[in-house]
Amino acid sequence: MDQQLNKNLFLIKQHIGLFKAANNFDIYDPLTSQIFLNCREEKLGFFTKFFRFTRYKSFTPFHVEIKTTSNEPVVSLQRGASFGFSPIMIFNEKNIPIGKLERKFKFGGAKIEIIDASNNSIATLSGNFIGWDFKIKKGEVELATITKKWAGMGKELFTSADNYILVINDNVLNDDPIRPFLLSSVLCIDFLLKNN
């Protein structure tokens, strides 16, 4: 596991553009305003690009890679074409599947199950769109929060609606195998929930 995942504070800032098909983000340390990870979707086919500009955008496949600024792989997310709640597969830096994020129906909000490679549910992401506040819990224990609000030193970076703050609680140890899922969950909100 890359040591960058041991941070407890991430600002995920989406690239903005009028005619962009790809899902690209920069991941900052909000306290220093420095980029330390990149998230890129580079393998887009012609038909995927085409449908990204239609109302069928949320059905298109994606393959997003998170890498260090020196281009070392950290984690990747992949989903094929979807006509329902297809899971997002998560891969480690060696491209080995470590689990998936699966959307579940929840009246009045959003719920995503975090499932490990053995098909066990290890945590749940839930929240609502009114305040754009999400929590990741293991049972009743809160592991992390995701929000669009930030009042820290990096607030000048926080200018678009498609930016997120991930705060990982101190009870999540360094090198905990859930850390790649916590960062992936932020992108899952953007791909599965916001684009619907």
C-alpha positions in Angstrom: 0.0 0.0 0.0 1.3 3.4 -0.9 2.2 5.6 2.1 0.2 8.5 0.6 -2.9 6.6 1.6 -1.9 7.0 5.3 -2.8 10.6 5.3 -6.1 11.5 7.1 -7.1 14.6 5.1 -7.7 14.7 1.3 -9.1 17.4 -1.0 -10.3 15.8 -4.2 -10.7 18.5 -6.9 -12.3 17.7 -10.2 -10.9 19.1 -13.5 -13.5 21.4 -15.0 -14.1 21.9 -18.7 -16.9 22.6 -21.0 -16.4 19.6 -23.3 -14.6 17.0 -21.2 -15.5 13.3 -21.4 -12.9 12.0 -18.9 -13.2 11.9 -15.1 -10.0 13.6 -14.0 -9.2 14.8 -10.4 -6.2 16.2 -8.5 -5.8 15.1 -4.9 -4.4 17.7 -2.6 -3.2 18.0 1.0 -5.6 20.8 2.0 -3.2 22.0 4.7 -0.3 22.7 2.2 -2.3 23.1 -1.0 0.1 20.6 -2.7 -1.0 17.9 -5.1 0.2 14.5 -4.0 -2.0 12.2 -6.1 -3.5 12.3 -9.5 -6.7 10.6 -10.7 -7.0 10.1 -14.4 -9.3 8.3 -16.8 -7.1 7.8 -19.9 -8.5 4.7 -21.6 -11.7 6.1 -23.1 -13.1 4.5 -26.3 -14.9 6.5 -29.0 -18.4 5.3 -28.0 -17.7 6.0 -24.3 -16.7 9.5 -25.2 -19.7 10.0 -27.4 -22.2 8.8 -24.7 -20.6 10.9 -22.0 -22.2 13.9 -23.7 -25.7 12.4 -23.6 -28.2 11.6 -21.0 -26.8 8.1 -20.9 -23.5 9.3 -19.2 -24.2 7.4 -16.0 -24.4 4.1 -18.0 -21.0 4.4 -19.5 -18.0 2.3 -18.4 -15.0 3.8 -16.7 -11.4 2.9 -15.7 -9.9 5.4 -13.4 -6.3 5.2 -12.1 -5.0 7.0 -9.0 -1.2 7.5 -9.2 1.4 9.4 -7.3 2.8 12.6 -8.9 5.8 10.4 -10.0 3.3 8.2 -11.9 3.4 5.2 -9.5 0.1 3.3 -9.3 -1.8 3.5 -6.0 -5.3 2.2 -6.7 -7.7 1.9 -9.6 -11.5 1.7 -10.1 -13.3 0.0 -12.9 -16.8 -0.6 -14.1 -18.2 -1.9 -17.3 -21.2 -0.5 -19.1 -24.1 -0.4 -16.6 -27.8 -0.5 -16.9 -28.5 -0.7 -13.2 -26.5 -0.6 -10.0 -23.4 -2.4 -11.3 -20.5 -2.5 -8.8 -17.3 -0.6 -9.1 -14.3 -3.0 -8.9 -11.3 -1.8 -6.8 -7.7 -2.9 -7.7 -4.5 -2.3 -5.7 -1.3 -0.9 -7.1 -0.4 -4.3 -8.6 -3.8 -4.4 -10.4 -5.1 -7.2 -8.1 -8.8 -6.9 -7.2 -9.3 -6.1 -3.6 -13.0 -5.6 -3.5 -15.9 -3.5 -4.8 -18.2 -0.7 -4.1 -21.9 -1.5 -4.6 -24.8 0.9 -4.7 -27.9 -0.1 -2.7 -31.3 1.4 -2.8 -32.1 3.7 0.1 -35.2 5.9 0.3 -34.3 9.5 0.8 -30.6 9.2 0.4 -27.7 7.1 -0.9 -26.1 3.9 0.4 -23.0 2.2 -0.9 -21.6 -1.1 0.5 -17.9 -1.5 0.7 -17.2 -5.2 0.0 -13.8 -7.0 0.3 -12.3 -9.5 -2.1 -13.9 -12.4 -0.1 -17.4 -10.8 -0.7 -17.8 -9.6 2.9 -19.3 -6.2 3.6 -16.7 -4.3 5.6 -18.2 -0.8 5.7 -21.1 1.3 4.5 -21.1 4.8 2.9 -24.4 6.6 3.5 -25.6 10.2 3.2 -27.8 12.7 1.5 -27.6 15.3 -1.2 -29.2 18.2 0.7 -26.0 18.9 2.8 -23.6 16.7 0.7 -22.5 15.1 3.8 -21.5 11.4 3.8 -20.3 9.0 6.4 -18.4 5.7 6.1 -19.1 3.4 9.0 -18.1 -0.1 10.1 -21.2 -1.1 12.1 -21.7 1.9 14.4 -18.1 3.0 14.3 -17.4 6.0 12.0 -14.3 5.6 9.9 -14.5 8.7 7.7 -16.6 11.6 6.4 -16.9 13.1 3.0 -18.2 16.6 2.5 -18.1 19.6 0.1 -17.5 22.0 3.0 -14.0 23.1 4.0 -13.0 26.1 6.1 -9.3 25.3 6.4 -6.2 26.8 4.8 -6.9 25.2 1.5 -10.4 26.8 1.1 -9.2 28.9 -1.9 -8.8 25.6 -3.8 -12.5 24.8 -3.1 -14.2 26.7 -5.9 -16.3 24.2 -7.8 -19.3 22.0 -6.8 -17.3 18.9 -7.8 -14.8 19.0 -5.1 -14.8 16.9 -2.0 -13.0 16.7 1.4 -12.3 13.2 2.8 -11.5 13.2 6.5 -10.3 9.8 7.8 -10.7 9.3 11.6 -7.8 8.5 13.9 -9.3 5.1 14.6 -8.2 4.0 11.1 -4.6 2.8 11.5 -1.9 3.4 9.0 -1.7 0.7 6.3 -5.3 -0.5 7.3 -6.6 -2.4 4.2 -9.7 -0.3 4.2 -7.8 2.9 3.3 -7.9 2.4 -0.5 -11.7 1.9 -0.2 -12.1 5.2 1.7 -10.4 7.2 -1.0 -12.2 5.2 -3.8 -15.6 6.0 -2.1 -15.2 9.7 -2.8 -15.0 9.0 -6.5 -17.8 6.5 -6.2 -20.1 9.3 -5.0 -19.2 11.4 -8.0 -19.6 8.5 -10.5 -22.6 6.7 -9.2 -24.6 9.3 -7.4 -23.9 12.8 -8.8 -24.0 11.8 -12.4 -27.4 10.1 -12.1 
